[in-house]
Amino acid sequence: MSRKPAVSVVIPTHNRRRLLLRTLTSVLNQEAVRQQVVVVDDGGVDGTADEVRRMELENVHLLRHQRSKGVAAARNAGLALADTPWVAFVDDDDVWAPGKLRAQLASLDENSDARWSAVGACTVDQQLRILSLDRPPLPQDVAARLLESNAIPGGGSGVLVDTPLAKEVGGFDESLSITADWDFYLRLSRESPLAVVDDFLMAYYTHSDSMFHDPAGLMRELLYMEDKHQGADGLEPLRLDYSFWSVDLAWMAHRLGDRRTAGILLRQGVRQAGVLPVVLLVGRRGLGKLGRTIRPTRPPEAPAWLALYA
């Protein structure tokens, strides 16, 4: 194996020192792939930067923002430092299987036209118990599916991207936070085919302080994305199903105890999509979300590698 790093791994973090250390361990445990790691401490005050410095890890570099600039800006700061052929991103609460990067590089070798790769993801709770298993989209479907929702599993933690391509498409839109990864993947899909590893090689941790527990903020970002991708330059516009999104986000707000926001989101859905689609979806809310998600009646068996971090 060459001593020159092949992959830059960018880890944005903000006040999650304990979780970051678990994430960083999973990155450093990657098999047969030489990496350089950039931890971007985005204005945290919990001692994360001091802890990373104290570890004195080879090929782990720390970049600190004195004030928080947001996750998209933190990812872009790490991307700007990447000088390897490939770049990967992982959020500070997610975990990789030891063979993730190796499998993705192999998939890219087998698909020479592809300049980015995705894997399947396990959605987990605080105890790393499996909540759902999410497969990556079929390569021929990814561009169309990204016009409707974020079809790439694992939030901002599952892809490996050709570094020049990541920079050519402009990195992450710093006007976004919750949907910044979706917007990035949509732009990647317009420039390159996707190489897929149909295996669950990362764990996506869902918890109460994750960005997706801001339903009103997510709706604002969806409206921004719709305006941004409205079909300029002959490209296909987004096809957002506002009945689905308004009901899904209203359910999330209600679960968080914010009935006022739930009502606002439902009314917004009615304005965008009409009364009937919203009413029908409210009645069928228990049927689950869009996408190729496996939601069995009993918890699925966790991949063996997940036990490394339990």
QUIVENTA-V281714 format. One record per residue. RES is the residue in one small letter. SS is DSSP state (A for helix, B for strand, O for the rest). OMEGA is omega in whole degrees, 0 to 359 (999 if undefined). Layout:
res & ss & omega
RES & SS & OMEGA
RES & SS & OMEGA
This chain:
res & ss & omega
m & O & 179
s & O & 177
r & O & 178
k & O & 180
p & O & 177
a & O & 186
v & B & 167
s & B & 178
v & B & 183
v & B & 180
i & B & 173
p & B & 181
t & B & 178
h & O & 174
n & O & 175
r & O & 187
r & A & 183
r & A & 180
l & A & 180
l & A & 182
l & A & 176
r & A & 179
t & A & 181
l & A & 177
t & A & 181
s & A & 177
v & A & 181
l & A & 178
n & O & 180
q & O & 186
e & O & 169
a & O & 176
v & O & 179
r & O & 187
q & B & 158
q & B & 186
v & B & 176
v & B & 174
v & B & 181
v & B & 178
d & B & 188
d & B & 174
g & O & 181
g & O & 181
v & O & 184
d & O & 178
g & O & 181
t & A & 183
a & A & 180
d & A & 180
e & A & 180
v & A & 178
r & A & 183
r & A & 182
m & A & 177
e & O & 183
l & O & 178
e & O & 177
n & O & 172
v & B & 184
h & B & 181
l & B & 173
l & B & 184
r & B & 169
h & B & 181
q & O & 174
r & O & 183
s & O & 177
k & O & 180
g & O & 187
v & A & 181
a & A & 178
a & A & 178
a & A & 177
r & A & 181
n & A & 178
a & A & 177
g & A & 178
l & A & 180
a & A & 180
l & A & 185
a & O & 178
d & O & 178
t & O & 179
p & O & 186
w & B & 177
v & B & 177
a & B & 179
f & B & 175
v & O & 179
d & O & 192
d & O & 177
d & O & 182
d & O & 187
v & B & 178
w & B & 167
a & O & 181
p & O & 182
g & O & 186
k & A & 184
l & A & 179
r & A & 180
a & A & 180
q & A & 177
l & A & 177
a & A & 180
s & A & 178
l & A & 174
d & A & 182
e & A & 181
n & O & 191
s & O & 178
d & O & 184
a & O & 180
r & O & 173
w & B & 186
s & B & 177
a & B & 178
v & B & 171
g & B & 184
a & B & 169
c & B & 170
t & B & 188
v & B & 175
d & O & 185
q & O & 179
q & O & 183
l & O & 172
r & O & 185
i & B & 173
l & B & 177
s & B & 175
l & B & 185
d & B & 180
r & O & 174
p & O & 179
p & O & 171
l & O & 183
p & O & 182
q & O & 183
d & O & 195
v & A & 183
a & A & 180
a & A & 183
r & A & 179
l & A & 174
l & O & 183
e & O & 181
s & O & 178
n & O & 184
a & O & 180
i & O & 183
p & O & 169
g & O & 179
g & O & 181
g & O & 190
s & O & 190
g & O & 188
v & O & 170
l & B & 190
v & B & 169
d & B & 187
t & A & 177
p & A & 179
l & A & 179
a & A & 179
k & A & 180
e & A & 182
v & O & 174
g & O & 180
g & O & 185
f & O & 178
d & O & 186
e & O & 171
s & O & 184
l & O & 171
s & O & 184
i & O & 183
t & O & 183
a & A & 180
d & A & 178
w & A & 179
d & A & 179
f & A & 181
y & A & 178
l & A & 179
r & A & 176
l & A & 184
s & A & 179
r & O & 183
e & O & 188
s & O & 168
p & O & 180
l & B & 170
a & B & 188
v & B & 169
v & B & 185
d & B & 179
d & B & 184
f & B & 190
l & B & 173
m & B & 177
a & B & 181
y & B & 187
y & B & 177
t & O & 183
h & O & 194
s & O & 181
d & O & 175
s & O & 184
m & A & 182
f & A & 174
h & A & 174
d & O & 187
p & A & 180
a & A & 178
g & A & 178
l & A & 178
m & A & 177
r & A & 181
e & A & 176
l & A & 179
l & A & 177
y & A & 180
m & A & 178
e & A & 178
d & A & 181
k & A & 185
h & O & 185
q & O & 173
g & O & 178
a & A & 178
d & A & 175
g & A & 180
l & O & 179
e & O & 178
p & O & 173
l & O & 177
r & O & 184
l & O & 176
d & O & 186
y & A & 175
s & A & 178
f & A & 185
w & A & 183
s & A & 180
v & A & 181
d & A & 182
l & A & 175
a & A & 176
w & A & 179
m & A & 180
a & A & 179
h & A & 179
r & A & 178
l & O & 178
g & O & 182
d & O & 184
r & A & 179
r & A & 179
t & A & 178
a & A & 179
g & A & 179
i & A & 181
l & A & 178
l & A & 178
r & A & 177
q & A & 177
g & A & 178
v & A & 178
r & A & 184
q & A & 190
a & A & 183
g & O & 186
v & A & 189
l & A & 180
p & A & 180
v & A & 180
v & A & 181
l & A & 181
l & A & 176
v & A & 180
g & A & 183
r & O & 188
r & A & 184
g & A & 185
l & A & 176
g & O & 185
k & O & 176
l & O & 174
g & O & 181
r & O & 182
t & B & 176
i & B & 179
r & O & 184
p & O & 181
t & O & 174
r & O & 184
p & O & 178
p & O & 178
e & O & 181
a & O & 174
p & O & 184
a & A & 184
w & A & 183
l & A & 180
a & A & 178
l & A & 188
y & A & 182
a & O & 999
